Amino acid sequence: MDPISSMITQIRNALAVKKPFISIPASNFKYDLASLLADLGYLRSVSRVGRGVKKYLKIELKYNNNGESVLRQIKKISKPGQRIYLPSHEIKSVKSGLGCLIVSTSSGLMTNKEAKKKGLGGEIICEVF
């Protein structure tokens, strides 16, 4: 299975049962993706834990005062069997600007707004709302 879609599914499942945090096997791409989601305010924090082969990411999920998750929807767009690449002028806004796309560009992971501003296209990783 695709490790990024597995990470997204674990986040979605943990939010459904209101877990405070999850632990997933570490990789640099997963850490960058989770850090970007934390910077956008969808996750509380991300940290690398462990040494050597036993490295994993501890992701603390974020909920509002009512106990509802801040991250309402996260959906994988590009899949291993069908990669979705878009140039900067074809990248659209999500939910009239309320959500965002995570784009993997030559300058690293960034939101659709940043990629459009910098004139960079790339692979569309996921949609967040």
NUVODREN-361278 format. One record per residue (C-alpha): x, y, z; chain. Coordinates in Angstrom, 3 decimals, decimal comma. Layout:
% NUVODREN-361278
+----------+----------+----------+----+
:        u :        v :        w : ch :
+----------+----------+----------+----+
:        X :        Y :        Z :  A :
...
+----------+----------+----------+----+
***
This chain:
% NUVODREN-361278
+----------+----------+----------+----+
:        u :        v :        w : ch :
+----------+----------+----------+----+
:    0,000 :    0,000 :    0,000 :  A :
:    1,069 :    3,570 :   -0,582 :  A :
:    2,679 :    4,939 :    2,634 :  A :
:    1,220 :    8,440 :    2,169 :  A :
:   -2,333 :    7,172 :    1,677 :  A :
:   -1,806 :    4,927 :    4,702 :  A :
:   -0,788 :    7,987 :    6,758 :  A :
:   -3,821 :    9,946 :    5,567 :  A :
:   -6,124 :    7,018 :    6,367 :  A :
:   -4,645 :    6,672 :    9,864 :  A :
:   -5,203 :   10,395 :   10,505 :  A :
:   -8,775 :   10,178 :    9,226 :  A :
:   -9,560 :    7,085 :   11,342 :  A :
:   -7,989 :    8,585 :   14,485 :  A :
:  -10,057 :   11,755 :   14,052 :  A :
:  -13,229 :    9,674 :   13,674 :  A :
:  -12,705 :    8,051 :   17,093 :  A :
:  -11,243 :   11,253 :   18,659 :  A :
:   -7,785 :    9,900 :   19,514 :  A :
:   -5,393 :   12,510 :   20,947 :  A :
:   -2,380 :   11,348 :   18,876 :  A :
:   -1,156 :    8,698 :   16,443 :  A :
:    2,223 :    7,084 :   15,764 :  A :
:    3,276 :    6,178 :   12,233 :  A :
:    6,553 :    4,901 :   10,720 :  A :
:    8,822 :    7,849 :    9,900 :  A :
:   10,016 :    9,157 :    6,561 :  A :
:   11,175 :   12,609 :    5,513 :  A :
:    8,224 :   13,086 :    3,141 :  A :
:    5,676 :   12,125 :    5,807 :  A :
:    7,369 :   14,470 :    8,288 :  A :
:    7,270 :   17,343 :    5,765 :  A :
:    3,601 :   16,667 :    4,998 :  A :
:    2,608 :   16,477 :    8,678 :  A :
:    4,666 :   19,601 :    9,483 :  A :
:    2,914 :   21,515 :    6,707 :  A :
:   -0,482 :   20,411 :    8,049 :  A :
:    0,605 :   21,534 :   11,537 :  A :
:    1,772 :   24,910 :   10,161 :  A :
:   -1,628 :   25,339 :    8,481 :  A :
:   -3,330 :   24,690 :   11,838 :  A :
:   -4,897 :   21,304 :   11,058 :  A :
:   -2,648 :   19,343 :   13,452 :  A :
:   -1,400 :   20,382 :   16,896 :  A :
:    2,190 :   19,086 :   16,628 :  A :
:    4,516 :   16,624 :   14,919 :  A :
:    7,670 :   15,112 :   16,381 :  A :
:   10,211 :   12,486 :   15,388 :  A :
:   10,715 :    9,773 :   18,010 :  A :
:   13,059 :    6,788 :   18,181 :  A :
:   16,412 :    5,861 :   16,717 :  A :
:   17,671 :    3,827 :   13,802 :  A :
:   15,168 :    1,430 :   12,289 :  A :
:   12,564 :    2,143 :   14,966 :  A :
:   11,954 :    5,795 :   14,027 :  A :
:    8,365 :    6,949 :   13,970 :  A :
:    6,363 :   10,154 :   13,902 :  A :
:    4,157 :   11,141 :   16,805 :  A :
:    1,339 :   13,310 :   15,453 :  A :
:   -0,849 :   15,149 :   17,940 :  A :
:   -4,308 :   15,783 :   16,501 :  A :
:   -6,165 :   19,050 :   16,979 :  A :
:   -9,764 :   19,486 :   18,144 :  A :
:  -11,798 :   22,643 :   18,814 :  A :
:  -13,601 :   23,494 :   22,089 :  A :
:  -16,656 :   21,402 :   21,127 :  A :
:  -14,512 :   18,290 :   20,660 :  A :
:  -14,870 :   18,364 :   16,866 :  A :
:  -11,771 :   17,902 :   14,762 :  A :
:  -10,286 :   20,987 :   13,111 :  A :
:   -9,423 :   18,851 :   10,075 :  A :
:  -12,811 :   18,114 :    8,510 :  A :
:  -11,686 :   16,286 :    5,377 :  A :
:   -8,400 :   15,043 :    3,954 :  A :
:   -8,383 :   13,216 :    0,635 :  A :
:   -5,492 :   11,727 :   -1,355 :  A :
:   -5,512 :   12,978 :   -4,960 :  A :
:   -2,394 :   11,548 :   -6,626 :  A :
:   -2,148 :    7,776 :   -6,346 :  A :
:    0,680 :    5,375 :   -7,262 :  A :
:   -1,233 :    4,136 :  -10,308 :  A :
:   -2,304 :    7,611 :  -11,435 :  A :
:   -0,080 :   10,551 :  -10,588 :  A :
:   -1,691 :   13,956 :  -11,024 :  A :
:    0,652 :   16,745 :  -12,143 :  A :
:   -0,528 :   20,283 :  -12,809 :  A :
:    1,254 :   23,421 :  -14,012 :  A :
:    0,844 :   26,507 :  -11,815 :  A :
:   -1,823 :   28,145 :  -14,005 :  A :
:   -4,113 :   25,085 :  -13,744 :  A :
:   -4,025 :   24,803 :   -9,930 :  A :
:   -7,475 :   25,748 :   -8,606 :  A :
:   -8,685 :   26,837 :   -5,177 :  A :
:  -10,451 :   24,351 :   -2,884 :  A :
:  -13,891 :   25,058 :   -1,383 :  A :
:  -13,751 :   28,710 :   -2,511 :  A :
:  -10,458 :   29,262 :   -0,700 :  A :
:  -11,471 :   27,625 :    2,605 :  A :
:   -9,442 :   24,484 :    1,953 :  A :
:   -6,117 :   23,888 :    0,246 :  A :
:   -4,227 :   21,484 :   -1,960 :  A :
:   -0,834 :   20,148 :   -0,895 :  A :
:    1,504 :   20,293 :   -3,902 :  A :
:    4,906 :   18,613 :   -4,187 :  A :
:    7,050 :   21,037 :   -6,203 :  A :
:   10,730 :   21,254 :   -7,039 :  A :
:   11,037 :   23,597 :   -4,018 :  A :
:    9,386 :   21,119 :   -1,630 :  A :
:    5,852 :   20,705 :   -0,295 :  A :
:    3,614 :   23,761 :   -0,283 :  A :
:   -0,025 :   24,796 :   -0,515 :  A :
:   -1,760 :   25,623 :   -3,774 :  A :
:   -1,709 :   29,348 :   -2,910 :  A :
:    2,068 :   29,378 :   -2,347 :  A :
:    2,716 :   27,338 :   -5,497 :  A :
:    0,545 :   29,652 :   -7,597 :  A :
:    2,252 :   32,740 :   -6,125 :  A :
:    5,725 :   31,317 :   -6,897 :  A :
:    4,635 :   30,085 :  -10,336 :  A :
:    5,442 :   26,453 :   -9,559 :  A :
:    3,504 :   23,397 :  -10,635 :  A :
:    3,917 :   19,842 :   -9,409 :  A :
:    2,266 :   16,697 :   -8,163 :  A :
:   -1,015 :   17,221 :   -6,277 :  A :
:   -0,634 :   15,131 :   -3,109 :  A :
:   -3,897 :   15,719 :   -1,218 :  A :
:   -6,838 :   18,034 :   -0,627 :  A :
:   -7,453 :   19,380 :    2,875 :  A :
:  -10,552 :   21,104 :    4,217 :  A :
+----------+----------+----------+----+
***
